[in-house]
Amino acid sequence: MKKLLMIGMLSIALIGAGSLTPIYAAGEQDQGAAQGDQGAGGMAQGEKLTGVEVTEINKDQGTVQIKKQEGGQETLKLDPSQAAQLDQIQKGDKVDITMVERGGEKVATSISKSG
């Protein structure tokens, strides 16, 4: 009787552990994806800045310098898909920018005039 009871308990324990494995594995995958969406500084993918002022544009280097609302300057590299947007923006314009961190650089994945 004890042997039968032990086998039953072991079966329940193994079934329970087996059913948790996919949940645990999915959690690890989700965590990895979340970490992959962040750069070295932990910037969340798609951080958006609205109404920031353009202080300098360098078409040759594909960068734009902005004056942040809380103060300070920041230079962003433009994603190659946004290069044409530089023709639409001038120094002094207020812009909305979506940016991510890639390889230690802040990259603007979207830039457009505010308003």
Backbone torsions as a table, in degrees:
resi	resn	phi	psi	omega
1	MET	NA	-44.4	178.7
2	LYS	-61.6	-38.8	-179.9
3	LYS	-63.5	-42.5	179.4
4	LEU	-64.1	-42.1	178.7
5	LEU	-63.9	-42.5	179.1
6	MET	-64.4	-41.0	178.5
7	ILE	-64.1	-41.9	178.9
8	GLY	-62.2	-44.1	-179.8
9	MET	-66.9	-39.7	178.5
10	LEU	-64.3	-40.7	178.8
11	SER	-62.1	-43.6	179.8
12	ILE	-64.1	-42.6	180.0
13	ALA	-63.3	-42.6	-179.9
14	LEU	-67.9	-40.6	178.0
15	ILE	-64.1	-43.8	179.2
16	GLY	-61.8	-44.9	179.8
17	ALA	-66.1	-38.0	178.7
18	GLY	-64.9	-35.1	-179.2
19	SER	-74.8	-21.4	178.5
20	LEU	-83.0	-22.9	-176.6
21	THR	-57.3	-46.9	178.8
22	PRO	-63.1	-35.1	179.0
23	ILE	-66.6	-46.0	179.5
24	TYR	-62.4	-44.2	-179.9
25	ALA	-63.6	-41.0	178.8
26	ALA	-63.7	-38.6	178.0
27	GLY	-61.7	-40.0	178.4
28	GLU	-66.0	-40.0	179.3
29	GLN	-65.0	-43.8	179.5
30	ASP	-61.7	-41.6	-179.8
31	GLN	-64.4	-40.6	178.9
32	GLY	-64.3	-40.5	178.6
33	ALA	-63.9	-41.9	-179.8
34	ALA	-63.8	-40.8	178.5
35	GLN	-67.5	-33.4	179.1
36	GLY	-68.1	-24.0	-179.9
37	ASP	-85.3	-1.1	-179.9
38	GLN	-116.0	147.5	177.2
39	GLY	-88.2	-169.1	-178.0
40	ALA	-60.3	-33.0	179.9
41	GLY	-85.5	-1.1	178.2
42	GLY	80.8	17.6	179.8
43	MET	-67.8	127.2	178.6
44	ALA	-66.2	147.5	178.9
45	GLN	-61.8	134.8	174.7
46	GLY	78.2	31.9	175.5
47	GLU	-64.7	130.7	-174.9
48	LYS	-111.7	133.5	173.3
49	LEU	-113.4	131.0	-179.6
50	THR	-119.3	141.1	175.9
51	GLY	64.9	33.4	177.6
52	VAL	-89.8	150.8	-176.2
53	GLU	-92.6	134.5	175.4
54	VAL	-80.7	124.0	-179.9
55	THR	-107.9	-18.2	178.5
56	GLU	-162.5	144.1	176.4
57	ILE	-128.0	131.5	176.5
58	ASN	-124.3	95.9	-178.0
59	LYS	-65.6	-35.6	-179.5
60	ASP	-61.7	-41.8	-179.4
61	GLN	-91.7	-9.8	-179.1
62	GLY	67.2	42.2	-179.9
63	THR	-125.5	158.2	174.9
64	VAL	-137.0	135.3	177.6
65	GLN	-103.3	136.3	-178.0
66	ILE	-125.3	155.5	172.6
67	LYS	-103.6	114.0	-178.1
68	LYS	-73.0	151.0	-178.2
69	GLN	-62.2	-33.5	179.3
70	GLU	-84.2	4.1	178.4
71	GLY	103.8	158.3	178.6
72	GLY	89.9	156.3	179.1
73	GLN	-103.4	152.7	175.9
74	GLU	-147.5	136.6	178.1
75	THR	-104.6	129.3	180.0
76	LEU	-117.8	139.0	172.8
77	LYS	-84.2	139.1	178.5
78	LEU	-89.5	137.1	172.6
79	ASP	-59.8	139.9	-179.2
80	PRO	-52.4	-29.5	179.5
81	SER	-68.5	-13.9	-178.0
82	GLN	-103.8	3.4	-176.0
83	ALA	-56.3	-39.5	-179.7
84	ALA	-64.5	-24.6	-179.5
85	GLN	-66.6	-23.6	-180.0
86	LEU	-63.0	-26.0	177.8
87	ASP	-72.4	-20.1	-177.2
88	GLN	-94.5	-9.1	-173.7
89	ILE	-117.1	141.6	178.7
90	GLN	-126.2	161.2	174.9
91	LYS	-56.0	134.0	-179.7
92	GLY	96.4	-16.6	178.3
93	ASP	-67.2	148.3	171.0
94	LYS	-92.8	131.1	-176.6
95	VAL	-131.9	159.9	171.0
96	ASP	-108.3	132.5	-175.8
97	ILE	-131.5	135.7	168.3
98	THR	-108.8	130.2	-176.5
99	MET	-136.9	157.1	175.8
100	VAL	-134.1	168.7	174.9
101	GLU	-108.8	125.0	179.5
102	ARG	-128.6	122.2	177.2
103	GLY	55.3	35.3	178.6
104	GLY	83.9	0.2	179.2
105	GLU	-112.2	145.3	173.4
106	LYS	-85.6	124.3	-174.3
107	VAL	-120.8	127.0	176.0
108	ALA	-81.0	115.2	179.1
109	THR	-92.5	-12.4	177.5
110	SER	-154.7	134.1	177.0
111	ILE	-145.2	132.5	178.6
112	SER	-154.8	156.9	177.5
113	LYS	-63.2	141.4	176.7
114	SER	-71.2	150.1	173.6
115	GLY	98.8	NA	NA
